[in-house]
């Protein structure tokens, strides 16, 4: 616990990630208009479709990171994804997946609110489900290969 009056110090990467999410919030209405015209999903998706998208997002993260785990040239210790870590870099793939999944979750949430206020469309479900699947995939990889991570 912090002493009274002391504020939390965040790394610059926390603010970069926050800026990515703010940019996503700002772009979501324009993106919703494009999605609405290109993908007119006026019927609600089935639960099976949503679960399939969540599983696809999780599988994508697990598959790509599994390739890195079996790569004999990749001997770097990974860092557990957090908001304080740099989301870019090929040697730390989970950090990029973590940031990308949060962008998808925020995009889906903002598109859902925008759809309720303006013209209803279920395209937001794709982003939200894929982002949640990505976050689940990141958590699975951290749990499954915890010996690969630094503490």
FENWO-V851351 format. One record per residue. N is the residue number from 1. RES is the residue in one small letter. D_CENTER is the distance of its C-alpha to the mean C-alpha in Angstrom with 1 decimal. Layout:
n/res/d_center
N/RES/D_CENTER
N/RES/D_CENTER
This chain:
n/res/d_center
1/x/29.0
2/x/29.6
3/x/33.1
4/x/33.8
5/x/33.1
6/x/30.8
7/x/27.3
8/x/24.2
9/x/23.6
10/x/20.2
11/x/19.6
12/x/19.2
13/x/15.6
14/x/14.7
15/x/16.2
16/x/14.6
17/x/11.1
18/x/12.7
19/x/14.4
20/x/11.3
21/x/10.3
22/x/14.0
23/x/14.3
24/x/11.8
25/x/13.9
26/x/17.0
27/x/16.1
28/x/15.0
29/x/18.7
30/x/19.8
31/x/17.1
32/x/18.1
33/x/21.7
34/x/21.0
35/x/19.1
36/x/21.9
37/x/24.6
38/x/23.1
39/x/21.7
40/x/23.9
41/x/22.4
42/x/24.9
43/x/25.3
44/x/22.9
45/x/20.9
46/x/22.2
47/x/20.6
48/x/20.9
49/x/18.9
50/x/16.0
51/x/16.3
52/x/16.6
53/x/13.3
54/x/11.5
55/x/13.7
56/x/13.1
57/x/9.3
58/x/10.4
59/x/13.4
60/x/11.9
61/x/10.3
62/x/13.5
63/x/15.7
64/x/14.8
65/x/14.9
66/x/18.0
67/x/19.6
68/x/19.1
69/x/20.6
70/x/23.7
71/x/24.2
72/x/27.4
73/x/26.9
74/x/23.7
75/x/25.1
76/x/22.9
77/x/21.7
78/x/18.0
79/x/16.6
80/x/14.5
81/x/11.1
82/x/11.9
83/x/11.8
84/x/15.1
85/x/14.4
86/x/14.3
87/x/11.0
88/x/13.4
89/x/15.8
90/x/16.6
91/x/18.1
92/x/14.9
93/x/12.5
94/x/10.3
95/x/9.8
96/x/8.5
97/x/6.1
98/x/5.0
99/x/5.1
100/x/3.9
101/x/0.8
102/x/3.1
103/x/5.1
104/x/5.2
105/x/6.0
106/x/8.3
107/x/9.7
108/x/10.6
109/x/12.1
110/x/14.1
111/x/15.2
112/x/16.4
113/x/18.4
114/x/19.7
115/x/20.7
116/x/22.6
117/x/24.4
118/x/25.2
119/x/25.3
120/x/23.7
121/x/21.4
122/x/19.0
123/x/16.7
124/x/14.1
125/x/13.9
126/x/12.5
127/x/9.3
128/x/9.0
129/x/10.0
130/x/7.9
131/x/4.6
132/x/6.9
133/x/8.2
134/x/5.6
135/x/5.8
136/x/9.4
137/x/9.8
138/x/9.0
139/x/11.4
140/x/13.8
141/x/14.2
142/x/14.8
143/x/17.3
144/x/18.9
145/x/19.6
146/x/20.1
147/x/23.2
148/x/21.2
149/x/19.6
150/x/21.5
151/x/22.0
